[in-house]
Structures are given as structure tokens and as C-alpha cells.
Amino acid sequence: MEWREQQRAQCEEQDRFWLIQRYIEKPYLIGGCKFDLRIFVLVTSYQPLRAWMARDGFARIAGSQYSLSSLQDNLVHLTNSALQISAAGDPCRQGCKWSIHKLRHFLTARHGASMVSATFDLMARQVVSSLCSVQSSVVQSNHSFELYGYDILLDEKLTPWLLEVNASPTLLPTSLEDYQLKYNMIEDVFNILDMEHRLTGMELRVGGFDLMWNDGPVYKPFLQNIANAKDVELNSFLGCLNDRDENLKQLQILKTLVSRCTHD
């Protein structure tokens, strides 16, 4: 606060906003290296709020051992892919990516399914909270949508910390696996937008996306009747099996059945 008052005294404008950042000094480490998660969220409407979360995403792992004694070394503390790729001249320091599916398996093996499930549900709730906080201030056309890239860091206690939200995140692939993930995701985005009117509007899942907010929370189908809703997990399956092809086939079969019933 003392520093803030000094800054205000030097500025002509008295009413300024200040952003205070906290460095998470005890992040969760994989092989002694820091990492963060990139999660994809599709918002098709803000009024009312309608948000989908992709099952797929990735963890960006630094290629250097984490240490607080090297605060000036960006390759140790910053995990974004563009920076880690810059270490291509030193393969021993170049970072890598894990799919979130692989990360979830890794965490579950170490901490158990219950704890990991609670952590991933908290991440979904952080996404919802961030969207609700700006819902009234976002100006959106009725015919537009936005795909966001959420960056989240886990600390040593598996507590998720929201780092930033990227509008229109880069979809440039860095590997064949990354290409397949993003290609399928883009295809599913257009399936959800449903410009050909093939969906019923009641779907909780389309391809690799799960509907987690529809003018209110959407809970996992097998938990919707539980009375204590605050303890129920949102309809997010981040990092779970993404059998998207099977889901799309089921939607096509349902569409055909509905069409036949309508004609009959």
C-alpha cells in the first residue's frame, strides 16, 4: 500500500487500477519441472451464458529443473510453448507437452481418483466463475461465439490457480498429436454451432465438448438428482476418455430416429 501511494503521488490520474500478482512458489512438479494446463472453453452465448468445456487439452512442461535460485531463467519458470521451443538449440532444456488425459492418469495414480476428480471439478468452477464475472460487460452478437484458452497452474497441494484467459488462442500445432487434438476440436466447435440444425438443443455432449453451464449449472447426468447441489460435480469430463467419434455416431442415430418419428 505504501508503494501504491507513492505511485499515485507521481501520477496525474488519481483513480487508477492496480494489478497485484502472486507468484506460486511451490508449484506441482513433474520430473522436477514446472508445468501448466491449457484448457479450451467454448462460449456460444453470454445472454444467457452457455459454455462448453473440451475434454482434450494439454499440459505444457518446462524442460529445466525448477528452482527458486534461478529467477531470471525464463525456461525454468515460464512454460508456454513458444518460449520452450526457443530452447531448440539445447535439447536437454526443451520442454514438451502431455495430453490432459495422460496428466489425469498420472495424477490419479499418485493421489487417487477422488482427489483428482475434486481438483478438476474446481478448475471447471473457476472457468464458470470467470465467465460469470464478465457476463454483463461482454458485448456479443447473437450470431457470434468465442473459443477461449484457459491457463491453469497446480500447486503442490493440487490446488488450481487461474493464470490467464486467452481469447482466440493460437491453434498452431507443434506435433502430430497436437494437430489431431486441435483439428478434432475445431470440427466439434462447428458441430455445436449447428448451422445445419441437426441437434435437438438438449445435448449435454457434442463430440469432445461437454455442456457445463446453460443459464445455470449443468451437473453430471448421474448426479443431477442429488439434493446437495453444491457438492455435485459440474458436467465436465476434462481429461477423461474422449470417444468423440462414438458420441457423434450416437447423435446421428438419434437425429435419424427423431426424423422418422416426425414423418410418421
C-alpha positions in Angstrom: 0.0 0.0 0.0 2.9 2.3 0.7 4.3 1.7 -2.8 0.8 2.3 -4.3 0.5 5.7 -2.6 4.0 6.7 -3.9 2.9 5.7 -7.4 -0.3 7.7 -7.1 1.5 10.8 -6.0 3.6 10.7 -9.2 0.5 10.3 -11.4 -1.9 13.0 -12.6 -4.7 10.5 -12.6 -5.7 9.6 -9.0 -8.2 6.9 -9.9 -6.1 4.1 -11.2 -6.5 0.3 -11.1 -3.6 -1.8 -10.0 -3.0 -5.5 -10.7 -1.3 -7.4 -7.9 0.3 -10.7 -8.9 1.3 -13.5 -6.7 4.0 -16.0 -7.7 3.1 -19.6 -6.8 6.4 -20.6 -5.3 5.5 -24.2 -4.7 4.1 -25.5 -7.9 3.3 -29.1 -8.6 6.3 -30.7 -10.4 6.6 -33.4 -13.0 10.1 -34.9 -13.0 11.2 -31.9 -11.1 9.9 -29.5 -13.8 7.1 -26.9 -13.6 4.0 -27.2 -15.9 0.7 -25.5 -16.5 -2.5 -26.6 -18.2 -4.2 -25.2 -21.4 -7.9 -25.9 -21.3 -10.3 -25.0 -24.1 -13.7 -23.5 -23.4 -16.4 -22.6 -26.0 -18.9 -19.8 -25.2 -21.8 -19.8 -27.7 -23.8 -17.2 -25.8 -23.4 -14.7 -22.9 -27.0 -13.7 -22.6 -27.9 -16.3 -21.4 -24.5 -17.7 -20.6 -23.9 -21.0 -22.4 -20.4 -22.6 -22.0 -18.8 -25.9 -23.1 -15.5 -27.4 -22.0 -13.4 -29.6 -24.2 -12.3 -32.9 -22.8 -9.0 -32.6 -24.5 -6.2 -30.1 -23.7 -2.6 -30.3 -22.8 -0.1 -29.7 -20.1 3.0 -27.7 -21.1 6.0 -28.9 -19.2 9.2 -26.9 -18.8 12.4 -28.6 -19.9 14.5 -27.3 -17.0 14.5 -28.3 -13.4 12.5 -26.0 -11.2 14.5 -23.8 -8.7 13.9 -20.5 -6.9 17.6 -19.8 -7.1 17.3 -19.0 -10.8 14.5 -16.4 -11.0 16.0 -14.8 -14.1 15.8 -18.1 -16.2 12.6 -18.0 -18.1 13.0 -21.5 -19.3 12.6 -22.6 -15.7 9.6 -20.5 -14.7 7.6 -19.9 -17.9 6.0 -22.9 -19.5 4.4 -21.5 -22.7 5.3 -23.5 -25.8 6.6 -20.5 -27.8 9.3 -19.9 -25.2 10.2 -23.5 -24.6 10.6 -24.1 -28.3 13.2 -21.3 -28.3 15.5 -23.8 -26.5 15.7 -26.0 -29.6 19.4 -25.5 -29.7 19.7 -27.2 -26.3 17.5 -30.4 -26.5 18.2 -31.0 -22.8 16.2 -27.9 -21.9 13.4 -28.0 -24.5 10.0 -28.5 -22.9 7.3 -30.9 -24.0 3.5 -31.4 -23.9 1.4 -34.0 -22.3 -2.3 -34.6 -23.1 -4.5 -33.8 -20.2 -5.8 -37.4 -20.5 -2.2 -38.6 -19.8 -1.8 -36.0 -17.0 -5.0 -37.1 -15.3 -3.8 -40.7 -15.4 -0.5 -39.7 -13.8 -2.2 -37.6 -11.0 -4.7 -40.4 -10.3 -2.0 -43.0 -9.9 -0.3 -40.7 -7.4 -3.2 -39.2 -5.4 -6.3 -41.3 -6.1 -9.3 -40.7 -8.3 -11.4 -38.9 -5.7 -8.8 -36.1 -5.0 -8.0 -35.6 -8.7 -11.7 -35.5 -9.6 -12.3 -32.8 -7.0 -9.3 -30.8 -8.4 -10.6 -31.0 -12.0 -14.1 -30.0 -10.8 -12.7 -27.0 -9.1 -11.0 -26.0 -12.4 -14.4 -26.2 -14.1 -15.9 -24.0 -11.4 -13.1 -21.4 -11.8 -13.9 -21.2 -15.5 -17.6 -20.7 -14.8 -16.8 -18.0 -12.1 -14.5 -16.1 -14.5 -17.2 -16.1 -17.3 -20.0 -15.1 -14.9 -17.8 -12.2 -13.6 -17.7 -10.6 -17.1 -21.1 -11.7 -18.4 -22.7 -8.3 -18.1 -19.8 -6.4 -19.7 -19.2 -8.6 -22.7 -20.9 -7.3 -25.9 -21.7 -10.2 -28.1 -23.6 -10.6 -31.3 -26.4 -13.2 -31.3 -24.6 -14.9 -34.2 -21.1 -15.0 -32.7 -19.1 -17.3 -30.5 -15.7 -17.4 -28.8 -13.2 -20.1 -28.1 -11.0 -19.4 -25.0 -7.8 -20.9 -23.9 -7.5 -21.1 -20.1 -4.1 -21.4 -18.5 -4.2 -23.0 -15.0 -1.4 -23.9 -12.7 -1.5 -26.6 -10.0 0.4 -26.1 -6.7 1.9 -28.9 -4.6 -1.4 -29.4 -2.9 -3.2 -29.9 -6.2 -4.9 -26.5 -5.8 -5.6 -25.0 -9.2 -4.7 -21.3 -9.8 -6.1 -19.4 -12.8 -3.2 -17.7 -14.6 -4.9 -16.1 -17.6 -7.7 -16.4 -20.1 -6.8 -16.1 -23.8 -9.4 -15.1 -26.4 -8.9 -16.8 -29.8 -5.9 -18.8 -28.6 -3.4 -20.0 -31.2 -4.3 -23.3 -32.8 -1.0 -23.7 -34.5 0.1 -27.4 -33.8 3.5 -28.3 -32.5 3.3 -32.0 -33.1 1.2 -34.6 -34.8 -0.7 -35.4 -31.6 -1.3 -31.6 -31.1 -2.6 -31.3 -34.7 -5.1 -34.1 -34.2 -6.4 -32.6 -30.9 -6.9 -29.2 -32.4 -8.3 -30.5 -35.7 -11.0 -32.5 -33.9 -11.7 -29.7 -31.6 -12.4 -27.2 -34.4 -14.7 -29.8 -36.1 -16.6 -30.2 -32.8 -16.9 -26.4 -32.4 -18.8 -26.3 -35.8 -20.9 -29.3 -34.7 -22.0 -27.4 -31.6 -22.8 -24.2 -33.6 -25.1 -26.5 -35.6 -25.6 -24.3 -38.7 -27.3 -27.2 -40.4 -29.8 -27.6 -37.5 -29.0 -31.2 -36.8 -29.1 -31.1 -33.0 -32.1 -31.1 -30.7 -30.8 -28.4 -28.4 -30.9 -30.8 -25.4 -27.5 -32.3 -25.8 -25.1 -32.4 -22.8 -22.3 -33.5 -25.0 -21.3 -33.0 -28.6 -18.1 -34.7 -29.8 -15.3 -33.8 -27.4 -17.2 -30.9 -25.7 -19.4 -31.1 -22.5 -22.0 -28.5 -21.7 -21.3 -27.3 -18.1 -23.3 -24.1 -18.0 -26.6 -23.3 -19.6 -28.0 -20.2 -17.9 -27.2 -22.1 -14.7 -25.0 -25.0 -13.7 -25.3 -28.3 -15.6 -24.4 -31.3 -13.4 -23.2 -34.7 -14.5 -26.3 -36.7 -15.5 -26.0 -39.4 -13.0 -25.7 -36.8 -10.1 -28.4 -34.4 -11.1 -31.0 -35.7 -8.5 -28.7 -35.3 -5.5 -30.2 -32.8 -3.1 -27.0 -31.0 -2.0 -26.1 -29.4 -5.4 -23.1 -27.6 -4.1 -21.3 -30.9 -3.7 -22.2 -32.2 -7.1 -19.6 -32.0 -9.9 -20.3 -29.9 -13.0 -20.8 -31.7 -16.3 -17.1 -31.5 -17.2 -15.1 -34.5 -18.1 -11.7 -32.8 -18.6 -9.0 -35.4 -19.2 -11.4 -38.3 -19.4 -11.7 -40.7 -22.3 -12.8 -38.7 -25.4 -14.6 -41.3 -27.5 -15.9 -38.4 -29.7 -16.4 -40.5 -32.8 -18.8 -42.8 -30.9 -20.7 -39.8 -29.5 -21.1 -38.2 -32.9 -22.4 -41.5 -34.3 -25.0 -41.7 -31.4 -26.1 -38.2 -32.2 -26.6 -39.1 -35.8 -28.6 -42.2 -34.9 -30.8 -40.0 -32.6 -31.3 -37.5 -35.3 -32.4 -40.2 -37.7 -34.9 -41.7 -35.2 -36.3 -38.2 -34.4 -36.7 -37.6 -38.1 -38.6 -40.9 -38.7 -40.9 -40.2 -35.7 -41.7 -36.8 -37.1 -42.5 -38.1 -40.5 -44.6 -41.0 -39.1 
